Amino acid sequence: MRVYNNAEHTNIKNPVVTTGIFDGVHLGHKTILNKLSEIAIKENGEKVVVTFWPHPKWIIQKDSGLKLINTLDEKKQLLEKYEVDHLIILPFNKQFSKLSSGKFIEDYLVKKIGLKNLVVGYNHHFGKNREGNYDRLLHYADKNNFTVEKIGPAKISNLNISSTDIRKILQNGEIQKANKLLGYNYFLNGKVIPFYLLG
């Protein structure tokens, strides 16, 4: 998997793209990534995930207290398991937060990345004030000659799988329940410090 820290000079062949935060890279995301692979095989394209760092809430709502399921490095590890070809990490800052959904589509997805196909989740919103949605995407798809596929919610026991819900479950200490929704055992990466060094 090639990793880019912006959308410049990506030079990707026939990009099949999905965009989002992908916190947790959970079973809901799995349905999107599987569809990404299916379309890439059919269209002889390359699988591209476009994400943002830092998390937009950390910039827009600094006092949100948001705790993520994964670090950026952990997210990379998880996406690599899905054999994503390209991971584009767009730096999210105050200026980027003011970008309209139309400008994001045309300036980044169309002009810089050159997408041919786009896969999004059922509740996907983007752009300034989260104004962008599936209908907005369809408008720009017709205008710029790319396709859009919307994936419905993934559920386990009638519970929608979402990063927000998984964060709440983890904060409640329900690790086994979280593992079911994640599709893997929740993990943490860090440095182990011998107890005697803690003083």
N, C-alpha and C positions, 0 to 999 in steps of 0.2 A: 504494500500500500504506500503510495506516494503522498506525502503530507505537505501542504502549502500553507503559509501563514498570511496569504492574501490571494486575491483572484487574478493576479497579474501573471502573464506568460505561462499559463497552464498547459496550453497546446494538447488538449484531450481529444481523442478520436470519438466522434459520434456520442457525446455525453448523455447518459441517462442519469438524471439528477433527482435527488431528494434534499429538502432543506429542513432544518429544525435544530432544537437544542440537543435532543437525544440523551437527556440525562437518565442514566440507568441502563440504556440500551436494553430495554425490557422486551417482553413478549409482544407487546403492542408494536414496538419498533420492528420486531422480527418480521411481522406481516408486511410492513413497508419495504424492508430490505430484501425479503424474498421476492416481492413483486418487482423491485428494482433489478434483481438478478434475472428474473424471467424475461423482462423487456429487453435487457441488455443482450441476452442470448438471441432472442428473436430478431433484434435490430442490428446485431453485430456491433454493439456499442460498449462503452466502458462505464462502470458504476462509479458515480460521484456522490459523495455526501458533503453538503455545505452546512457548516455549523458556525456558531458564534462564541467568541470568548473575549472578555468575561461574560457570564450570564447577564442578559439584558436587565433583569430585575436589580442586579447589584449596581447598575448605572442609573436606572430610572427611579428606583425606590431604594435608596441607600440604606434606609432603616428597616428593610423588609425582614432581616434576620434569616434570609433563605439559606438553608444548608443543602448542598447538592448530594446526590447519591454517589457520584463518581468525581474524581479529579479529572482534569483534561487528559493526563497520561493514561488513566484507567479507561477512559472513554476510547482512546486510540486502541488500546489492547482489545477491547470488546468488539470494536468495529472491524478490526483486522481479522477476527475469527469469522466474520461474514464475507470475507474475501472482497471487501470494498477495494476498488482500484485506486481511487483518489479521494483524499480527505482535504477539503478546503476550509480553513479556519479563518473566518473574517473577524478582524478586531472590532469589538463593539464599544463605542464611546458615545459621548453626548451628540457629536456631529452625526454619527451614523444613525442614532435613534431618531433623528429628524427627517430621515430619508423616506419619501413616500413609497407606497407599495409598487406603484408604476415605475418609479425610478429604479427601485431595487431589481425589478424584473428585467427592465430593458438595459440598464447600465451594467448589472452584474451577471444575471443568468443568461441573457441573450448576447450582449456584446463581448463580455470578458470570458465567459465560460462556453458560450455557443451551444446551449442545450438543445436537444432534439426531442427529448421526452422528460416529463416531470411527474414524479410520484409524491403525493402528499397525504397526510392523515385527514380524517373526517373533520377535525376541529382546528385545522391549520389556519393561523392568523399571522400576519407579518406586516412590516412597514410601520410608519408613524402612527401611533395610537392604535396599533393592531388593526388598521383599516382594511388590509388585504385579506381576501378570503377566496374560496373556490370560484365563485362567480367572477371575481376580478381576474383571477388567473385565466379563466376561459376567454375573457375578453382579449387579454394580451396574447394568449396562445393563437387565436385566430389572426391577430394582427402580425405576429412574428413567426408563424409557421412552426409551432411545436405542439405536442400533445400533452394533455394533463390527465392523470388517473388518480381518483380519490379512493382511499382505502377506508373501509368502515372500522368501527371500534372492535378491538379484540377483547374478549370477555372470558373470565373464569368464574364459574358459579354465579352467573348474572352480574358480576362486578366488572365494570369497565377498567381496563388496565391503563393506568396513567402514572406519570412520574410524580405528580402531586400526591396521589393516593399512596403510592409506595413510600414517599418521604414520611407521610403521617404514620404509616404502619411501622416503619423503622423507628421513628421517634417514640412510638408506644412499646418498642422492644419486641414486637412480634416478628422475629427474624424468619421463622419457618413460613409464615404467611407471605412475607415479602419475597422469599426465595421462589415461591410458586409463581408469583407475578413477574419476577425478574427472569425466570427460566434458568437460573444458575444460583449458586450459593453466594450470598452477599459477602464481599471481601473488602479489606482495607490494606493499602500499601503504606509502609512507613519504616522507620528505622528503629530497631530494637536496641534499647539502652540498658545495660546491666543495672540491676537495682542498686548496687553499691555506689554507682556513679551519681545517683540522684540525691545523695547526701542526706 
